[in-house]
Amino acid sequence: MIASLSAEQQDLLEKSERQTQVVQALNACLPAHALLWHNEDTTPYECDGLSAYRQRPLVVALPETEAQVQAVLRVCHVLGVPVVARGAGTGLSGGAMPHRLGVTLSLAKFNKIIRIDARSRSAQVQCGVRNLAISEAAAPHGLYYAPDPSSQIACTIGGNVAENAGGVHCLKYGLTLHNILKVRGFTMEGDAVEFGGEALDTAGLDLLSIVIGSEGMLAVTTEVTVKLVPKPQLARCIMASFDDIRKAGDAVAGVIAAGIIPAGLEMMDKPMTAAVEDYVHAGYDLSASAILLCESDGTPEEVEEEIGRMSAVLRQHGASAIAVSKDEAERLKFWSGRKNAFPASGRISPDYMCMDSTIPRKRLADILIAISEMEKKYGLRCCNVFHAGDGNLHPLILFDANDPDQLHRCELFGADILETSVAMGGTVTGEHGVGIEKLNSMCVQFSAEENEQMFGVKRAFDTKGLLNPGKVIPTPQRCAEYGKMLVRGGRLKFAELERF
């Protein structure tokens, strides 16, 4: 009977049989309301913030306790079923895109703040707690959690750990990696694991640095202990306008060269400034080719001195206008545009793809000029916003995902940005992760031997390769095919490389 079916019909039959098997097995360890498998129930889980690529999962599990997480993982390990952990789904690289024959493990119900310890300046929270909720809970103690990605009102701390998220204040206060004390969770086999600790150091290898930024490939995080920092007495922000992007880029390098580490140092180009000003009316200079936001925080005396030094450096590098926030309301107004860059871009385009590469600060103007030429090459617009202080780029390529040709050109445009960043001495990712989006570009940055070493780390934690498979590390076959295309002067789009 099966032999007479078409390949598509056989595939659907096999998928249905597999789904039945997995649902029956998970029914033994999860309550009925914590298991979804009908199409109308699993469709909301088919993508993360990278919505250009979608795939419905076989099953969605929504455990409510660590014992249930452990049980789900043990069942899937025995059955050989892939597992993709998911938080709020705000990621931008496809890291939480489901596996078509796998279980999406939603940790949304792990949303409790277990403990705020003001004396040790730490917070113990479940993985599904929102980034901003930690600071809100710590505020009565005069403390807050420093990493502040633009999605902080929605993104979860577990997802931040997976992607090593940053934010506009990461230059001074660091990424997620620098603000985490301990991570608890489970391996694919269902074994409880703990990375780091509340002491200054822990015995053995520093595996905390490996699990943070591992994109759900090594373990499933269920609980995180974060560092809290005192709220500064005062914060003020400079908004500086430049009539030339090279002057703005040189000013960024000049601030750092002067020995100043601002609390935030962000850059927006003219198209991005226009988009956000129309959306939030932050008071940006629409005639400027680029705008810098430079923040100082600390005691009033420290802030006054640092604002003066930064203003002098910005003028020396050709700032055409400088405004300094007069009070907290104006400071937040200056930042409102930067914080709303993504939704502002969504208002002027059906879709956008937010890239995430890192370059040396001195090459900021060079990459902007290169991106401008790419706009002509691929026939698509691009708005640019940067964590300028550490060279982390976020070009937003505007396109219509309903047009396959535009999606293809967007993929090529994005790959060009990433690979140009590598050529300029940078990397293909800064804080959004690799996911599925940057798999091809990983072939450009890393050799086959380097990729194999990364696979070696994954195998040490996940021998069967079931946790978030097919992402982050490209296979040798994939890199070989991509290399052939590059030699011929072209690039394979993502869909053409799915089989690798």
VENVEN-V714727 format. One line per field, one symbol per residue. phi: phi as a letter, one per 20 degrees, with the letter a starting at -180 (. if undefined). Layout:
phi = ???
This chain:
phi = .ffeefgffffffffffffgffffffgfccfgfeccbfgfeegfdfbdfeefdcbfffbddcfdcfffggffffffffemefcdfcdemegdcmfdffefdcdeeedfeecdefbddffelbcdcffeffgffffffeggemcbefgcgfeffcfdffffffdlfcpfdffedneggecdebcdacfffnefcbdmaeefbcfnfefgfeffnelmedbdecbcddedcffffbcccedddcebfffffffgffffffnddffbbdccefgfgfffffedlenfefeffbcddcdccqfgfffffffffffffffgenfebccdgebfffgffgfffffdfffffffdbgbbdeebcccfgfdgffffffffffgffdmcebdcccfffdmeecfdeeadffdgffffffgfgffffffffffendcebdbeneldfdgffffefdfgffffffffffffebfemeelfmcmdffgfffffffffffenccefggfdgfd
